[in-house]
Amino acid sequence: SPSGGPLLTPSQSLDGAGGRRSGYITIGYRGSYTIGREAQADAKFRRVARITVCGKTALAKEVFGETLNESRDPDRPPERYTARYYLKFNFLEQAFDRLSEAGFRMAACSSTGTCAFAPEQGGPADDKIWTSYTEYVFCRD
């Protein structure tokens, strides 16, 4: 380059503050819960089954290390995106803490939900099961 600095290929990202790469990581999960008659206060929540990770492989590995399950997309090149990773733990707070410690901040959030009537064995016929999918987008400049 004219300034004497290194030339970057289009797939390389510039380092952000502190020499860390800038980029985005999206965390997603499906959840469900049951609400009984007349929206009782004792809703039954089910635990998060799996937290998915979408972003560049190198960033995901940097943030989540050994807790990143790569079995659905093994040998992915570091600068390529994937939406097939998930975490080996099921606590959103733990994922958020790791992202925060790595210098990421939440940039956006989106959630969608559906409701279905589902009389359970011996339960009242008006119980409802709600399912949702939520994504959190984190970025680091």
Buried (B, 14 or more C-beta within 10 A) or exposed (E): EEEEEEEEEEEEBEEBEEEBBBBBBBBBBBBBBBBBEEEEEEEEEEEBEEBBBBBBBBBBBBBBEEBBBBEEEEEBEEBEBBEBBBBEBBEBEBBBEBBEEBBBEEEEEEEEEEEEEEEEEEEEEEBBBBBBBBBBBBBBE
